[in-house]
């Protein structure tokens, strides 16, 4: 029984032994149709204890975080360290296309469940180990967290505030989970590449994926600026880091909301300033921008602070964020309103693209709205085929119906803590 009969990854079986580092990688494959079997320890994975919880009531089947990251998966519980659990996993691995795991380096190998023994009986198997620092190197056994990776990977050095806004401000981390998402995305890309290789050669392979490596690849221009130009980028409030200060980009509108108004980086030329002046003048807020002297590039350069910090800021302060945003886009300015997460639920663009999707939770008799896909597939549709599995929900289905264990055997394995 696969999770989807139509997705682009339909027909693939994935065994997921992943915690918060890799569960998003499994979700990406599951929602695209792969039959992802999430294997947890008896009693459930620790990620089930991550809040918030439904109706603020904690419970292993009530974590909203777990719900989000484990859609479209089936779930079983299994003690890999027991003899019978070891054997059951080997049976599952013989039927799998992909094994995704996030254990400490060497753990599965110590149980004789590493890539070599598993691939000996399944030469097409692809195994991806996503760990904090990879399978080799002096840091391979270091403990980590999402926050640590944002620091060690370079992102925090580029995130923070201008000295003019917060003097001597420390680096800050982006929102929670960025490192895990980054690592999971790169692991997903690596698995897709390995599948292409397998299609051409018939051979599986082992993938050593590192969250730290992935973060180091995702610092935008920071690393390149240092290597090739010997420049250290500086943190800037609400905008990209830069080797030198750039004009601020966020302005408070009349309704108290913010607008991202990008005006630096060579965007203030005579033609652009004229368009701004005419736009602002239609609302009686052009200040002195209609003056012909602003058709001189040198005058614009000399008065850039006045144009940005006084005229543009004043215009935005006298209009609502949505008014500024839409009028700017109509005039080819890449400006946008800053949205709160709850505002996205009523975002007309996302509604038009049918981004939000309803997912049924039959055991609760309720349906909940979930985020959708980042792409629309016209021939092999993406979909959330089911809500996240309950603890051990598919033990009978997978171990009994698919592997052939009897009801008596399943009861015994459950009583003994194997499943």
C-alpha positions in Angstrom: 0.0 0.0 0.0 1.6 3.2 -1.1 0.8 6.7 0.2 -0.1 8.0 -3.2 -0.9 6.5 -6.6 -0.2 9.6 -8.6 2.7 11.6 -7.2 6.1 11.8 -9.1 7.7 9.5 -6.5 4.9 7.0 -6.5 6.3 3.4 -6.4 9.3 4.3 -4.2 9.5 2.9 -0.7 11.4 4.9 1.9 12.4 3.8 5.4 12.7 6.9 7.6 14.7 6.7 10.8 14.8 10.4 11.2 14.4 12.9 14.0 14.1 16.7 13.7 17.1 16.8 11.4 15.7 14.8 8.7 11.9 14.4 9.0 11.3 17.3 6.6 13.3 15.4 3.9 10.9 12.4 4.5 7.9 14.7 4.2 9.1 16.1 0.9 9.2 12.5 -0.5 6.0 11.4 1.1 3.9 14.3 -0.2 5.2 13.6 -3.6 3.9 10.0 -3.5 6.7 7.9 -2.0 5.6 5.2 0.5 7.5 6.6 3.4 7.5 4.4 6.5 8.5 6.3 9.6 10.2 3.9 12.0 10.1 5.1 15.7 11.1 3.5 18.9 8.3 1.8 20.9 6.3 4.5 22.5 7.1 7.1 19.8 9.8 9.4 18.7 11.0 12.4 20.8 9.8 14.8 18.1 6.3 14.0 19.3 7.0 16.0 22.5 7.7 19.2 20.6 4.9 21.8 21.0 2.7 23.5 20.4 0.0 20.9 20.9 -3.6 20.6 19.8 -5.8 22.6 22.2 -2.6 23.1 24.3 -3.0 19.6 25.6 0.4 17.7 25.4 0.3 14.1 24.0 2.3 11.9 21.6 -0.4 12.3 19.0 -1.1 16.0 19.5 2.1 17.7 18.5 1.4 20.2 15.7 5.0 20.2 14.8 5.0 16.5 14.4 1.8 16.7 12.4 3.4 19.2 9.9 6.6 17.3 9.3 5.2 13.8 9.0 2.2 14.1 6.6 1.6 11.3 4.1 3.8 8.9 6.0 2.9 5.5 7.5 4.3 4.8 10.9 5.6 1.7 12.8 7.4 1.2 16.1 10.5 -1.0 16.2 13.3 -1.7 18.6 16.3 -2.0 16.3 18.6 -3.2 19.1 16.5 -6.3 19.8 17.2 -9.5 17.8 13.8 -9.7 16.4 13.6 -5.9 15.7 16.9 -6.2 13.9 15.5 -9.0 11.7 12.3 -7.1 10.9 14.3 -4.0 9.8 16.4 -6.2 7.5 13.2 -7.6 6.0 11.9 -4.1 5.4 15.2 -2.9 4.0 15.2 -5.7 1.4 12.0 -4.1 0.0 13.1 -0.5 0.2 14.5 1.9 -2.4 15.8 4.4 0.1 16.8 4.4 3.8 17.0 7.9 5.4 18.6 8.0 8.8 19.8 10.6 11.3 21.5 8.5 14.0 25.0 9.3 15.3 27.8 8.3 12.9 28.5 4.6 13.2 25.3 3.7 15.2 23.6 1.6 12.5 26.9 0.0 11.5 27.3 -1.1 15.1 24.0 -3.0 14.8 25.1 -4.5 11.5 22.5 -2.4 9.8 24.8 -0.1 7.9 24.8 0.4 4.1 27.2 -2.5 3.3 25.2 -5.4 4.9 21.9 -3.9 3.7 23.0 -3.4 0.1 24.5 -6.9 0.0 20.9 -8.2 -0.3 19.5 -5.1 -2.1 22.0 -3.7 -4.6 19.6 -0.9 -5.7 19.3 0.5 -2.1 20.1 4.1 -1.6 21.0 5.1 2.0 21.3 8.7 3.1 22.8 9.4 6.5 22.0 13.0 7.5 24.0 14.0 10.5 25.2 17.2 12.1 28.7 17.2 10.8 28.9 14.1 8.5 30.5 10.7 8.9 34.1 12.0 9.0 36.2 14.9 10.2 37.1 16.1 13.7 33.6 17.3 14.5 31.7 14.2 13.4 30.8 13.2 17.0 30.0 16.7 18.3 26.6 17.4 19.7 24.6 20.0 18.0 21.3 22.0 17.8 19.6 24.1 15.2 21.0 27.2 16.9 24.5 25.8 16.9 24.4 25.2 13.1 23.1 28.7 12.5 26.2 29.9 14.4 28.8 27.5 13.0 27.4 27.6 9.5 27.7 31.4 9.2 24.1 32.5 9.1 24.1 34.2 12.5 27.1 36.3 11.6 25.0 37.9 8.9 21.7 38.2 10.9 21.1 41.1 13.2 20.8 44.9 13.4 22.6 48.0 12.3 24.7 49.8 14.9 22.5 52.8 14.4 19.4 50.8 15.4 20.9 48.7 18.2 24.5 49.7 19.1 26.9 46.8 19.6 24.1 44.4 18.8 25.0 40.7 18.9 24.4 38.3 16.0 21.0 36.7 16.1 19.6 33.5 14.7 17.0 33.3 12.0 13.7 31.6 12.9 13.8 28.1 14.5 14.4 25.1 12.4 16.4 26.8 9.6 19.4 24.5 9.9 17.2 21.4 9.9 15.3 22.6 6.8 18.5 23.4 5.0 20.1 20.0 5.8 16.9 18.2 4.9 16.6 20.0 1.6 20.2 19.1 0.6 19.6 15.5 1.6 16.5 15.4 -0.5 18.4 16.8 -3.5 21.2 14.3 -3.0 18.6 11.4 -2.9 17.0 12.6 -6.1 20.4 12.7 -7.8 21.2 9.2 -6.5 17.8 8.0 -8.0 18.8 9.4 -11.4 22.2 7.6 -11.1 20.4 4.4 -10.2 18.1 4.7 -13.2 21.1 4.9 -15.5 23.2 2.3 -13.8 20.9 0.1 -11.8 23.1 0.7 -8.7 22.2 2.2 -5.4 24.7 4.2 -3.3 25.5 5.6 0.1 25.1 9.4 0.8 26.9 11.1 3.6 25.0 14.3 4.1 26.0 17.0 6.7 23.8 19.8 8.1 26.9 21.8 8.7 28.1 21.5 5.1 24.6 22.4 3.9 24.6 25.6 6.1 28.0 26.6 4.9 26.7 26.4 1.4 23.8 28.7 2.2 25.4 31.9 3.4 24.6 33.9 0.3 27.6 36.1 -0.5 29.3 36.0 2.8 31.8 33.2 2.1 32.4 34.3 -1.5 33.0 37.9 -0.5 35.6 36.9 2.0 37.4 34.3 -0.2 37.5 36.4 -3.4 37.4 40.0 -2.2 38.8 39.7 1.4 35.6 41.5 2.6 33.7 40.7 5.8 30.0 41.5 5.3 28.2 43.4 8.0 24.8 42.8 9.6 22.0 45.1 8.6 18.5 45.6 10.1 15.8 43.8 8.0 17.9 43.4 4.9 20.7 41.5 3.4 24.2 41.7 4.8 26.7 43.7 2.7 30.4 44.6 2.7 29.3 48.3 3.0 26.1 49.9 4.4 23.1 50.0 2.1 19.9 52.1 2.5 17.4 50.7 4.9 14.5 48.7 3.4 11.7 48.6 6.0 9.3 51.4 6.7 6.3 51.7 8.9 3.1 52.4 7.0 0.0 54.4 8.1 -1.7 51.2 9.5 1.3 50.3 11.6 2.5 47.6 9.3 5.8 47.5 7.6 6.7 47.7 3.9 9.9 46.4 2.3 10.9 49.2 -0.1 14.1 48.4 -1.9 15.6 51.7 -3.1 19.4 51.1 -2.9 21.8 49.2 -5.1 21.6 51.6 -8.0 17.8 51.8 -8.1 17.8 55.5 -7.7 18.5 56.8 -11.2 16.8 59.8 -12.9 14.1 57.7 -14.5 13.3 55.9 -11.3 13.2 59.1 -9.2 10.9 60.7 -11.8 8.5 57.7 -11.6 8.6 57.9 -7.8 7.9 61.7 -7.9 4.9 61.3 -10.2 3.5 58.5 -8.1 4.0 60.4 -4.9 2.7 63.6 -6.4 -0.6 61.9 -7.3 -1.2 61.7 -3.6 0.3 65.1 -2.8 3.3 63.6 -1.1 6.2 64.2 -3.6 8.0 66.7 -1.5 10.6 68.3 -3.7 11.1 65.3 -6.0 9.3 67.0 -8.9 12.1 69.5 -9.1 14.1 69.1 -12.4 17.4 69.0 -10.5 16.6 65.4 -9.6 17.2 64.4 -13.2 20.9 64.9 -12.5 22.6 61.6 -11.2 25.0 63.6 -9.1 22.2 65.5 -7.4 20.4 62.2 -6.7 23.6 60.7 -5.2 24.2 63.7 -3.0 20.6 63.7 -1.8 20.0 59.9 -1.5 19.5 60.1 2.2 16.9 62.8 1.8 15.1 60.9 -0.9 15.0 57.6 1.0 14.8 58.6 4.6 12.5 61.6 4.3 10.5 61.6 1.1 10.0 57.9 0.6 9.6 57.2 4.3 7.0 60.0 4.6 5.0 58.7 1.7 4.8 55.2 3.2 3.9 56.7 6.6 0.9 58.3 5.0 -0.4 55.2 3.2 -1.4 51.7 4.3 1.0 48.9 3.7 -1.2 47.2 1.1 -1.8 50.4 -0.8 1.9 51.1 -1.0 2.7 47.5 -1.9 0.2 47.2 -4.7 0.8 50.6 -6.2 4.6 50.0 -6.1 4.2 46.6 -8.0 2.0 48.3 -10.6 5.0 50.6 -11.2 7.6 47.9 -11.4 9.1 48.5 -8.0 10.0 45.3 -6.0 8.3 46.4 -2.9 6.1 44.3 -0.6 4.1 44.3 2.6 5.5 42.4 5.6 3.0 39.7 6.5 2.3 38.1 9.8 2.0 34.3 9.6 -1.7 34.4 10.3 -2.3 36.9 7.4 -1.0 34.4 4.9 -4.1 32.2 5.5 -6.2 34.9 3.7 -3.6 35.8 1.1 -5.4 36.1 -2.2 -2.4 34.9 -4.2 -2.0 31.7 -2.2 -5.8 31.2 -2.3 -5.8 31.5 -6.1 -3.0 28.9 -6.4 -4.9 26.7 -4.0 -1.8 26.5 -1.8 -3.6 25.7 1.5 -4.9 22.2 1.8 -7.3 20.5 4.2 -6.2 17.4 6.0 -8.6 15.1 7.7 -7.9 13.6 11.2 -10.6 10.9 11.3 -9.8 9.9 14.9 -10.6 13.5 16.0 -13.5 14.0 13.6 -11.9 17.2 12.5 -10.2 18.7 9.5 -7.2 21.1 9.7 -5.6 23.5 7.2 -2.0 22.7 6.3 0.6 24.5 4.1 0.8 23.1 0.6 3.4 22.5 -2.0 6.0 24.9 -3.4 5.3 23.7 -6.9 2.4 22.6 -9.0 2.8 19.3 -11.0 0.5 19.1 -13.9 1.0 15.4 -14.6 1.9 13.9 -11.3 0.1 15.9 -8.6 1.5 16.7 -5.2 -0.8 16.0 -2.4 -1.0 15.3 1.4 -2.5 11.8 1.3 -2.9 11.4 5.0 -2.2 13.1 8.3 0.8 12.1 10.3 0.7 8.6 11.7 -0.3 7.9 15.3 2.2 6.0 17.4 2.6 2.5 15.8 -0.5 3.1 13.7 0.6 0.8 10.9 2.3 -2.0 12.8 -0.4 -4.5 11.9 -0.6 -3.4 8.3 3.1 -3.4 7.6 4.4 -6.2 9.9 1.3 -8.3 9.6 -0.2 -7.9 6.1 3.0 -7.0 4.3 5.7 -9.1 6.1 3.3 -11.9 7.0 3.4 -12.0 10.8 0.4 -13.5 12.5 -1.8 -11.8 15.0 -0.2 -13.9 17.7 3.3 -12.9 16.7 2.4 -9.2 16.6 0.8 -9.4 20.1 3.9 -11.2 21.4 6.3 -8.6 19.8 4.2 -5.8 21.3 4.1 -7.3 24.7 7.9 -7.8 24.7 8.6 -4.2 23.6 10.0 -5.1 20.1 7.3 -3.1 18.4 
